[in-house]
Amino acid sequence: TFDRLIEEMIVDCYGEDEQRCAFLTYLQDNVPVPFEASLAGEDIQVIGFDGTAKRIQACCKRNGKTYKIDVLDIELPEKMPERKWIDVYRYWCNE
């Protein structure tokens, strides 16, 4: 379940900022890039993850330009096995 995965990821974290950094590390380590996704119905390519203690961003490419977009705003392919890590982060954000 998501609760168990979250507990594993944030076990040594103090406060929300450290917890978000732990999620960022998990995304960087467990979600292979690049992958195709979409934003507001437009196709994008996610090429990495970046962020701060306040926000996790997806580094994306579209039409030769690179953008940083809040990871919560991207739409993921249904058949992407590693999407569970992003889904866990979304769940944590909505608790």
Biopython code that builds the backbone (N, CA, C, O; Angstrom):
import numpy as np
from Bio.PDB.StructureBuilder import StructureBuilder

atoms = [
    (1, "THR", "N", (0.840, -1.193, 0.000)),
    (1, "THR", "CA", (0.000, 0.000, 0.000)),
    (1, "THR", "C", (0.880, 1.250, 0.000)),
    (1, "THR", "O", (2.063, 1.200, 0.335)),
    (2, "PHE", "N", (0.278, 2.355, -0.380)),
    (2, "PHE", "CA", (1.020, 3.618, -0.426)),
    (2, "PHE", "C", (1.520, 4.023, 0.956)),
    (2, "PHE", "O", (2.633, 4.535, 1.084)),
    (3, "ASP", "N", (0.721, 3.801, 1.981)),
    (3, "ASP", "CA", (1.142, 4.200, 3.328)),
    (3, "ASP", "C", (2.432, 3.500, 3.743)),
    (3, "ASP", "O", (3.309, 4.116, 4.349)),
    (4, "ARG", "N", (2.546, 2.217, 3.418)),
    (4, "ARG", "CA", (3.753, 1.470, 3.766)),
    (4, "ARG", "C", (4.961, 1.995, 2.987)),
    (4, "ARG", "O", (6.046, 2.142, 3.551)),
    (5, "LEU", "N", (4.779, 2.276, 1.703)),
    (5, "LEU", "CA", (5.875, 2.813, 0.892)),
    (5, "LEU", "C", (6.314, 4.183, 1.399)),
    (5, "LEU", "O", (7.508, 4.474, 1.461)),
    (6, "ILE", "N", (5.351, 5.016, 1.757)),
    (6, "ILE", "CA", (5.675, 6.342, 2.286)),
    (6, "ILE", "C", (6.461, 6.217, 3.579)),
    (6, "ILE", "O", (7.451, 6.921, 3.781)),
    (7, "GLU", "N", (6.029, 5.341, 4.438)),
    (7, "GLU", "CA", (6.723, 5.138, 5.715)),
    (7, "GLU", "C", (8.175, 4.724, 5.481)),
    (7, "GLU", "O", (9.071, 5.212, 6.170)),
    (8, "GLU", "N", (8.418, 3.838, 4.528)),
    (8, "GLU", "CA", (9.785, 3.418, 4.208)),
    (8, "GLU", "C", (10.630, 4.588, 3.705)),
    (8, "GLU", "O", (11.804, 4.709, 4.055)),
    (9, "MET", "N", (10.029, 5.443, 2.887)),
    (9, "MET", "CA", (10.781, 6.536, 2.273)),
    (9, "MET", "C", (11.127, 7.640, 3.253)),
    (9, "MET", "O", (12.188, 8.254, 3.135)),
    (10, "ILE", "N", (10.270, 7.905, 4.205)),
    (10, "ILE", "CA", (10.472, 9.079, 5.060)),
    (10, "ILE", "C", (10.843, 8.721, 6.493)),
    (10, "ILE", "O", (10.792, 9.579, 7.374)),
    (11, "VAL", "N", (11.208, 7.494, 6.736)),
    (11, "VAL", "CA", (11.466, 7.021, 8.099)),
    (11, "VAL", "C", (12.491, 7.882, 8.845)),
    (11, "VAL", "O", (12.334, 8.099, 10.047)),
    (12, "ASP", "N", (13.515, 8.367, 8.185)),
    (12, "ASP", "CA", (14.567, 9.135, 8.851)),
    (12, "ASP", "C", (14.442, 10.643, 8.636)),
    (12, "ASP", "O", (15.384, 11.385, 8.914)),
    (13, "CYS", "N", (13.304, 11.097, 8.151)),
    (13, "CYS", "CA", (13.144, 12.515, 7.818)),
    (13, "CYS", "C", (12.501, 13.284, 8.964)),
    (13, "CYS", "O", (11.614, 12.788, 9.659)),
    (14, "TYR", "N", (12.974, 14.499, 9.133)),
    (14, "TYR", "CA", (12.389, 15.407, 10.109)),
    (14, "TYR", "C", (11.689, 16.519, 9.355)),
    (14, "TYR", "O", (12.342, 17.356, 8.731)),
    (15, "GLY", "N", (10.393, 16.534, 9.405)),
    (15, "GLY", "CA", (9.633, 17.609, 8.794)),
    (15, "GLY", "C", (9.323, 17.382, 7.324)),
    (15, "GLY", "O", (9.900, 16.516, 6.667)),
    (16, "GLU", "N", (8.410, 18.176, 6.840)),
    (16, "GLU", "CA", (7.906, 18.050, 5.480)),
    (16, "GLU", "C", (8.972, 18.330, 4.424)),
    (16, "GLU", "O", (8.987, 17.676, 3.381)),
    (17, "ASP", "N", (9.861, 19.285, 4.675)),
    (17, "ASP", "CA", (10.892, 19.614, 3.694)),
    (17, "ASP", "C", (11.817, 18.429, 3.436)),
    (17, "ASP", "O", (12.127, 18.114, 2.287)),
    (18, "GLU", "N", (12.251, 17.778, 4.501)),
    (18, "GLU", "CA", (13.121, 16.603, 4.338)),
    (18, "GLU", "C", (12.361, 15.457, 3.684)),
    (18, "GLU", "O", (12.927, 14.700, 2.896)),
    (19, "GLN", "N", (11.092, 15.331, 4.007)),
    (19, "GLN", "CA", (10.289, 14.269, 3.393)),
    (19, "GLN", "C", (10.182, 14.486, 1.885)),
    (19, "GLN", "O", (10.311, 13.536, 1.113)),
    (20, "ARG", "N", (9.950, 15.721, 1.464)),
    (20, "ARG", "CA", (9.862, 16.019, 0.028)),
    (20, "ARG", "C", (11.205, 15.715, -0.654)),
    (20, "ARG", "O", (11.229, 15.187, -1.765)),
    (21, "CYS", "N", (12.301, 16.043, -0.001)),
    (21, "CYS", "CA", (13.625, 15.726, -0.564)),
    (21, "CYS", "C", (13.819, 14.220, -0.700)),
    (21, "CYS", "O", (14.448, 13.756, -1.651)),
    (22, "ALA", "N", (13.280, 13.456, 0.249)),
    (22, "ALA", "CA", (13.354, 11.998, 0.154)),
    (22, "ALA", "C", (12.569, 11.495, -1.055)),
    (22, "ALA", "O", (13.021, 10.592, -1.759)),
    (23, "PHE", "N", (11.402, 12.071, -1.293)),
    (23, "PHE", "CA", (10.630, 11.700, -2.480)),
    (23, "PHE", "C", (11.399, 12.023, -3.754)),
    (23, "PHE", "O", (11.421, 11.224, -4.689)),
    (24, "LEU", "N", (12.025, 13.184, -3.791)),
    (24, "LEU", "CA", (12.806, 13.565, -4.963)),
    (24, "LEU", "C", (13.900, 12.533, -5.228)),
    (24, "LEU", "O", (14.095, 12.118, -6.370)),
    (25, "THR", "N", (14.600, 12.125, -4.201)),
    (25, "THR", "CA", (15.651, 11.118, -4.345)),
    (25, "THR", "C", (15.080, 9.809, -4.880)),
    (25, "THR", "O", (15.676, 9.193, -5.763)),
    (26, "TYR", "N", (13.928, 9.374, -4.354)),
    (26, "TYR", "CA", (13.307, 8.145, -4.850)),
    (26, "TYR", "C", (12.922, 8.261, -6.319)),
    (26, "TYR", "O", (13.115, 7.318, -7.087)),
    (27, "LEU", "N", (12.382, 9.404, -6.713)),
    (27, "LEU", "CA", (12.028, 9.586, -8.126)),
    (27, "LEU", "C", (13.276, 9.527, -8.995)),
    (27, "LEU", "O", (13.281, 8.860, -10.030)),
    (28, "GLN", "N", (14.327, 10.216, -8.584)),
    (28, "GLN", "CA", (15.571, 10.228, -9.358)),
    (28, "GLN", "C", (16.178, 8.836, -9.463)),
    (28, "GLN", "O", (16.756, 8.488, -10.493)),
    (29, "ASP", "N", (16.051, 8.036, -8.407)),
    (29, "ASP", "CA", (16.666, 6.710, -8.381)),
    (29, "ASP", "C", (15.809, 5.604, -8.999)),
    (29, "ASP", "O", (16.346, 4.581, -9.425)),
    (30, "ASN", "N", (14.478, 5.791, -9.057)),
    (30, "ASN", "CA", (13.599, 4.682, -9.418)),
    (30, "ASN", "C", (12.736, 4.880, -10.658)),
    (30, "ASN", "O", (12.081, 3.939, -11.107)),
    (31, "VAL", "N", (12.722, 6.068, -11.209)),
    (31, "VAL", "CA", (11.906, 6.302, -12.404)),
    (31, "VAL", "C", (12.855, 6.536, -13.582)),
    (31, "VAL", "O", (13.479, 7.593, -13.675)),
    (32, "PRO", "N", (12.965, 5.550, -14.482)),
    (32, "PRO", "CA", (13.880, 5.691, -15.613)),
    (32, "PRO", "C", (13.414, 6.793, -16.567)),
    (32, "PRO", "O", (12.236, 6.886, -16.912)),
    (33, "VAL", "N", (14.347, 7.600, -16.970)),
    (33, "VAL", "CA", (14.078, 8.667, -17.930)),
    (33, "VAL", "C", (14.960, 8.460, -19.149)),
    (33, "VAL", "O", (16.020, 7.847, -19.021)),
    (34, "PRO", "N", (14.585, 8.927, -20.293)),
    (34, "PRO", "CA", (13.383, 9.710, -20.566)),
    (34, "PRO", "C", (12.154, 8.818, -20.713)),
    (34, "PRO", "O", (12.263, 7.618, -20.965)),
    (35, "PHE", "N", (10.969, 9.439, -20.547)),
    (35, "PHE", "CA", (9.710, 8.778, -20.837)),
    (35, "PHE", "C", (8.718, 9.809, -21.359)),
    (35, "PHE", "O", (8.834, 11.006, -21.096)),
    (36, "GLU", "N", (7.750, 9.313, -22.100)),
    (36, "GLU", "CA", (6.725, 10.182, -22.677)),
    (36, "GLU", "C", (5.614, 10.399, -21.666)),
    (36, "GLU", "O", (5.225, 9.477, -20.949)),
    (37, "ALA", "N", (5.110, 11.614, -21.613)),
    (37, "ALA", "CA", (3.989, 11.977, -20.757)),
    (37, "ALA", "C", (3.224, 13.081, -21.474)),
    (37, "ALA", "O", (3.481, 13.358, -22.645)),
    (38, "SER", "N", (2.293, 13.705, -20.781)),
    (38, "SER", "CA", (1.599, 14.842, -21.387)),
    (38, "SER", "C", (1.303, 15.894, -20.337)),
    (38, "SER", "O", (1.281, 15.625, -19.136)),
    (39, "LEU", "N", (1.077, 17.092, -20.826)),
    (39, "LEU", "CA", (0.741, 18.237, -19.991)),
    (39, "LEU", "C", (-0.354, 18.999, -20.722)),
    (39, "LEU", "O", (-0.145, 19.503, -21.825)),
    (40, "ALA", "N", (-1.515, 19.077, -20.098)),
    (40, "ALA", "CA", (-2.660, 19.756, -20.711)),
    (40, "ALA", "C", (-2.925, 19.240, -22.124)),
    (40, "ALA", "O", (-3.228, 20.017, -23.029)),
    (41, "GLY", "N", (-2.811, 17.928, -22.304)),
    (41, "GLY", "CA", (-3.090, 17.307, -23.590)),
    (41, "GLY", "C", (-1.969, 17.367, -24.613)),
    (41, "GLY", "O", (-2.104, 16.812, -25.704)),
    (42, "GLU", "N", (-0.872, 18.024, -24.289)),
    (42, "GLU", "CA", (0.273, 18.131, -25.196)),
    (42, "GLU", "C", (1.334, 17.099, -24.804)),
    (42, "GLU", "O", (1.625, 16.922, -23.621)),
    (43, "ASP", "N", (1.905, 16.423, -25.797)),
    (43, "ASP", "CA", (2.956, 15.438, -25.538)),
    (43, "ASP", "C", (4.233, 16.127, -25.087)),
    (43, "ASP", "O", (4.643, 17.141, -25.650)),
    (44, "ILE", "N", (4.853, 15.559, -24.064)),
    (44, "ILE", "CA", (6.146, 16.026, -23.571)),
    (44, "ILE", "C", (7.019, 14.817, -23.312)),
    (44, "ILE", "O", (6.531, 13.688, -23.250)),
    (45, "GLN", "N", (8.310, 15.055, -23.160)),
    (45, "GLN", "CA", (9.247, 14.004, -22.785)),
    (45, "GLN", "C", (9.862, 14.415, -21.453)),
    (45, "GLN", "O", (10.470, 15.479, -21.344)),
    (46, "VAL", "N", (9.700, 13.567, -20.444)),
    (46, "VAL", "CA", (10.307, 13.831, -19.140)),
    (46, "VAL", "C", (11.728, 13.293, -19.184)),
    (46, "VAL", "O", (11.952, 12.116, -19.466)),
    (47, "ILE", "N", (12.691, 14.175, -18.898)),
    (47, "ILE", "CA", (14.103, 13.794, -18.999)),
    (47, "ILE", "C", (14.802, 13.748, -17.644)),
    (47, "ILE", "O", (15.983, 13.409, -17.573)),
    (48, "GLY", "N", (14.090, 14.085, -16.568)),
    (48, "GLY", "CA", (14.680, 14.045, -15.240)),
    (48, "GLY", "C", (13.779, 14.686, -14.213)),
    (48, "GLY", "O", (12.673, 15.134, -14.516)),
    (49, "PHE", "N", (14.278, 14.720, -12.986)),
    (49, "PHE", "CA", (13.553, 15.327, -11.870)),
    (49, "PHE", "C", (14.490, 16.256, -11.130)),
    (49, "PHE", "O", (15.686, 15.992, -11.011)),
    (50, "ASP", "N", (13.936, 17.340, -10.639)),
    (50, "ASP", "CA", (14.697, 18.341, -9.902)),
    (50, "ASP", "C", (13.763, 18.900, -8.842)),
    (50, "ASP", "O", (12.575, 18.578, -8.825)),
    (51, "GLY", "N", (14.283, 19.721, -7.974)),
    (51, "GLY", "CA", (13.386, 20.331, -7.016)),
    (51, "GLY", "C", (14.092, 20.930, -5.828)),
    (51, "GLY", "O", (15.318, 20.993, -5.745)),
    (52, "THR", "N", (13.263, 21.362, -4.922)),
    (52, "THR", "CA", (13.710, 21.961, -3.671)),
    (52, "THR", "C", (12.931, 21.293, -2.548)),
    (52, "THR", "O", (12.164, 20.357, -2.775)),
    (53, "ALA", "N", (13.137, 21.783, -1.347)),
    (53, "ALA", "CA", (12.393, 21.248, -0.213)),
    (53, "ALA", "C", (10.908, 21.601, -0.300)),
    (53, "ALA", "O", (10.091, 21.025, 0.419)),
    (54, "LYS", "N", (10.559, 22.535, -1.165)),
    (54, "LYS", "CA", (9.169, 22.982, -1.275)),
    (54, "LYS", "C", (8.431, 22.434, -2.494)),
    (54, "LYS", "O", (7.203, 22.483, -2.551)),
    (55, "ARG", "N", (9.186, 21.904, -3.482)),
    (55, "ARG", "CA", (8.537, 21.545, -4.741)),
    (55, "ARG", "C", (9.391, 20.557, -5.536)),
    (55, "ARG", "O", (10.610, 20.708, -5.617)),
    (56, "ILE", "N", (8.749, 19.553, -6.118)),
    (56, "ILE", "CA", (9.436, 18.617, -7.009)),
    (56, "ILE", "C", (8.988, 18.919, -8.433)),
    (56, "ILE", "O", (7.797, 19.062, -8.711)),
    (57, "GLN", "N", (9.965, 19.013, -9.327)),
    (57, "GLN", "CA", (9.679, 19.356, -10.714)),
    (57, "GLN", "C", (10.126, 18.234, -11.647)),
    (57, "GLN", "O", (11.097, 17.525, -11.384)),
    (58, "ALA", "N", (9.389, 18.100, -12.738)),
    (58, "ALA", "CA", (9.791, 17.225, -13.826)),
    (58, "ALA", "C", (10.505, 18.100, -14.856)),
    (58, "ALA", "O", (9.977, 19.124, -15.289)),
    (59, "CYS", "N", (11.693, 17.690, -15.237)),
    (59, "CYS", "CA", (12.432, 18.384, -16.298)),
    (59, "CYS", "C", (11.939, 17.786, -17.610)),
    (59, "CYS", "O", (12.078, 16.585, -17.845)),
    (60, "CYS", "N", (11.359, 18.635, -18.469)),
    (60, "CYS", "CA", (10.681, 18.154, -19.660)),
    (60, "CYS", "C", (11.211, 18.828, -20.915)),
    (60, "CYS", "O", (11.732, 19.943, -20.881)),
    (61, "LYS", "N", (11.057, 18.105, -22.035)),
    (61, "LYS", "CA", (11.395, 18.647, -23.345)),
    (61, "LYS", "C", (10.156, 18.611, -24.215)),
    (61, "LYS", "O", (9.369, 17.665, -24.187)),
    (62, "ARG", "N", (10.010, 19.683, -24.994)),
    (62, "ARG", "CA", (8.951, 19.748, -25.997)),
    (62, "ARG", "C", (9.396, 20.704, -27.083)),
    (62, "ARG", "O", (9.783, 21.839, -26.807)),
    (63, "ASN", "N", (9.339, 20.240, -28.314)),
    (63, "ASN", "CA", (9.731, 21.066, -29.469)),
    (63, "ASN", "C", (11.127, 21.662, -29.304)),
    (63, "ASN", "O", (11.356, 22.824, -29.638)),
    (64, "GLY", "N", (12.058, 20.859, -28.785)),
    (64, "GLY", "CA", (13.442, 21.302, -28.665)),
    (64, "GLY", "C", (13.736, 22.220, -27.489)),
    (64, "GLY", "O", (14.885, 22.623, -27.307)),
    (65, "LYS", "N", (12.741, 22.562, -26.690)),
    (65, "LYS", "CA", (12.954, 23.430, -25.533)),
    (65, "LYS", "C", (12.796, 22.619, -24.255)),
    (65, "LYS", "O", (12.033, 21.654, -24.207)),
    (66, "THR", "N", (13.527, 23.023, -23.220)),
    (66, "THR", "CA", (13.480, 22.348, -21.926)),
    (66, "THR", "C", (12.724, 23.213, -20.927)),
    (66, "THR", "O", (12.915, 24.427, -20.858)),
    (67, "TYR", "N", (11.863, 22.558, -20.155)),
    (67, "TYR", "CA", (11.037, 23.235, -19.162)),
    (67, "TYR", "C", (11.074, 22.467, -17.855)),
    (67, "TYR", "O", (11.334, 21.264, -17.842)),
    (68, "LYS", "N", (10.814, 23.164, -16.750)),
    (68, "LYS", "CA", (10.605, 22.511, -15.463)),
    (68, "LYS", "C", (9.150, 22.737, -15.075)),
    (68, "LYS", "O", (8.671, 23.869, -15.009)),
    (69, "ILE", "N", (8.465, 21.633, -14.822)),
    (69, "ILE", "CA", (7.037, 21.648, -14.542)),
    (69, "ILE", "C", (6.802, 20.902, -13.234)),
    (69, "ILE", "O", (7.450, 19.889, -12.971)),
    (70, "ASP", "N", (5.895, 21.390, -12.430)),
    (70, "ASP", "CA", (5.560, 20.683, -11.195)),
    (70, "ASP", "C", (5.186, 19.246, -11.536)),
    (70, "ASP", "O", (4.352, 19.010, -12.411)),
    (71, "VAL", "N", (5.790, 18.302, -10.860)),
    (71, "VAL", "CA", (5.575, 16.885, -11.179)),
    (71, "VAL", "C", (4.101, 16.498, -11.006)),
    (71, "VAL", "O", (3.636, 15.553, -11.644)),
    (72, "LEU", "N", (3.372, 17.206, -10.163)),
    (72, "LEU", "CA", (1.959, 16.903, -9.961)),
    (72, "LEU", "C", (1.106, 17.282, -11.165)),
    (72, "LEU", "O", (-0.032, 16.826, -11.281)),
    (73, "ASP", "N", (1.635, 18.105, -12.059)),
    (73, "ASP", "CA", (0.870, 18.573, -13.215)),
    (73, "ASP", "C", (1.009, 17.690, -14.446)),
    (73, "ASP", "O", (0.239, 17.842, -15.395)),
    (74, "ILE", "N", (1.973, 16.768, -14.457)),
    (74, "ILE", "CA", (2.136, 15.936, -15.647)),
    (74, "ILE", "C", (1.172, 14.752, -15.607)),
    (74, "ILE", "O", (0.831, 14.234, -14.544)),
    (75, "GLU", "N", (0.748, 14.347, -16.790)),
    (75, "GLU", "CA", (-0.119, 13.180, -16.944)),
    (75, "GLU", "C", (0.758, 12.022, -17.392)),
    (75, "GLU", "O", (1.483, 12.125, -18.381)),
    (76, "LEU", "N", (0.686, 10.923, -16.659)),
    (76, "LEU", "CA", (1.564, 9.781, -16.917)),
    (76, "LEU", "C", (0.878, 8.718, -17.746)),
    (76, "LEU", "O", (-0.342, 8.569, -17.682)),
    (77, "PRO", "N", (1.658, 7.967, -18.532)),
    (77, "PRO", "CA", (1.080, 6.842, -19.273)),
    (77, "PRO", "C", (0.558, 5.780, -18.301)),
    (77, "PRO", "O", (1.195, 5.491, -17.288)),
    (78, "GLU", "N", (-0.591, 5.209, -18.612)),
    (78, "GLU", "CA", (-1.194, 4.185, -17.749)),
    (78, "GLU", "C", (-0.315, 2.951, -17.604)),
    (78, "GLU", "O", (-0.281, 2.340, -16.536)),
    (79, "LYS", "N", (0.391, 2.578, -18.657)),
    (79, "LYS", "CA", (1.161, 1.328, -18.653)),
    (79, "LYS", "C", (2.595, 1.512, -18.179)),
    (79, "LYS", "O", (3.445, 0.665, -18.458)),
    (80, "MET", "N", (2.878, 2.580, -17.482)),
    (80, "MET", "CA", (4.234, 2.857, -17.001)),
    (80, "MET", "C", (4.388, 2.262, -15.594)),
    (80, "MET", "O", (3.833, 2.803, -14.638)),
    (81, "PRO", "N", (5.141, 1.148, -15.452)),
    (81, "PRO", "CA", (5.236, 0.491, -14.150)),
    (81, "PRO", "C", (5.813, 1.385, -13.049)),
    (81, "PRO", "O", (5.395, 1.291, -11.895)),
    (82, "GLU", "N", (6.760, 2.244, -13.395)),
    (82, "GLU", "CA", (7.421, 3.069, -12.384)),
    (82, "GLU", "C", (6.579, 4.263, -11.948)),
    (82, "GLU", "O", (6.996, 5.028, -11.078)),
    (83, "ARG", "N", (5.408, 4.430, -12.539)),
    (83, "ARG", "CA", (4.552, 5.556, -12.166)),
    (83, "ARG", "C", (4.114, 5.463, -10.707)),
    (83, "ARG", "O", (3.666, 6.453, -10.129)),
    (84, "LYS", "N", (4.243, 4.275, -10.109)),
    (84, "LYS", "CA", (3.803, 4.131, -8.716)),
    (84, "LYS", "C", (4.531, 5.109, -7.806)),
    (84, "LYS", "O", (3.951, 5.584, -6.830)),
    (85, "TRP", "N", (5.798, 5.423, -8.107)),
    (85, "TRP", "CA", (6.538, 6.349, -7.246)),
    (85, "TRP", "C", (5.939, 7.749, -7.312)),
    (85, "TRP", "O", (5.860, 8.441, -6.297)),
    (86, "ILE", "N", (5.521, 8.165, -8.495)),
    (86, "ILE", "CA", (4.894, 9.478, -8.637)),
    (86, "ILE", "C", (3.496, 9.441, -8.024)),
    (86, "ILE", "O", (3.063, 10.415, -7.410)),
    (87, "ASP", "N", (2.791, 8.326, -8.187)),
    (87, "ASP", "CA", (1.473, 8.185, -7.571)),
    (87, "ASP", "C", (1.564, 8.208, -6.045)),
    (87, "ASP", "O", (0.692, 8.768, -5.380)),
    (88, "VAL", "N", (2.604, 7.608, -5.492)),
    (88, "VAL", "CA", (2.815, 7.642, -4.039)),
    (88, "VAL", "C", (3.056, 9.088, -3.585)),
    (88, "VAL", "O", (2.519, 9.515, -2.563)),
    (89, "TYR", "N", (3.851, 9.828, -4.331)),
    (89, "TYR", "CA", (4.099, 11.232, -4.000)),
    (89, "TYR", "C", (2.794, 12.039, -4.061)),
    (89, "TYR", "O", (2.529, 12.861, -3.184)),
    (90, "ARG", "N", (1.989, 11.804, -5.090)),
    (90, "ARG", "CA", (0.693, 12.498, -5.194)),
    (90, "ARG", "C", (-0.191, 12.172, -3.998)),
    (90, "ARG", "O", (-0.841, 13.056, -3.442)),
    (91, "TYR", "N", (-0.213, 10.922, -3.609)),
    (91, "TYR", "CA", (-0.989, 10.499, -2.448)),
    (91, "TYR", "C", (-0.521, 11.221, -1.191)),
    (91, "TYR", "O", (-1.335, 11.717, -0.412)),
    (92, "TRP", "N", (0.792, 11.275, -0.998)),
    (92, "TRP", "CA", (1.362, 11.953, 0.170)),
    (92, "TRP", "C", (0.986, 13.426, 0.173)),
    (92, "TRP", "O", (0.656, 13.972, 1.226)),
    (93, "CYS", "N", (1.027, 14.074, -0.971)),
    (93, "CYS", "CA", (0.676, 15.500, -1.072)),
    (93, "CYS", "C", (-0.770, 15.762, -0.709)),
    (93, "CYS", "O", (-1.105, 16.845, -0.230)),
    (94, "ASN", "N", (-1.626, 14.789, -0.930)),
    (94, "ASN", "CA", (-3.067, 14.973, -0.680)),
    (94, "ASN", "C", (-3.528, 14.483, 0.690)),
    (94, "ASN", "O", (-4.715, 14.559, 1.006)),
    (95, "GLU", "N", (-2.605, 13.982, 1.501)),
    (95, "GLU", "CA", (-3.008, 13.476, 2.822)),
    (95, "GLU", "C", (-3.523, 14.584, 3.691)),
    (95, "GLU", "O", (-3.907, 14.343, 4.836)),
]
sb = StructureBuilder()
sb.init_structure("model")
sb.init_model(0)
sb.init_chain("A")
sb.init_seg("    ")
for serial, (resi, resn, name, xyz) in enumerate(atoms, 1):
    if name == "N":
        sb.init_residue(resn, " ", resi, " ")
    sb.init_atom(name, np.array(xyz, "f"), 0.0, 1.0, " ", f" {name:<3s}", serial, name[0])
structure = sb.get_structure()
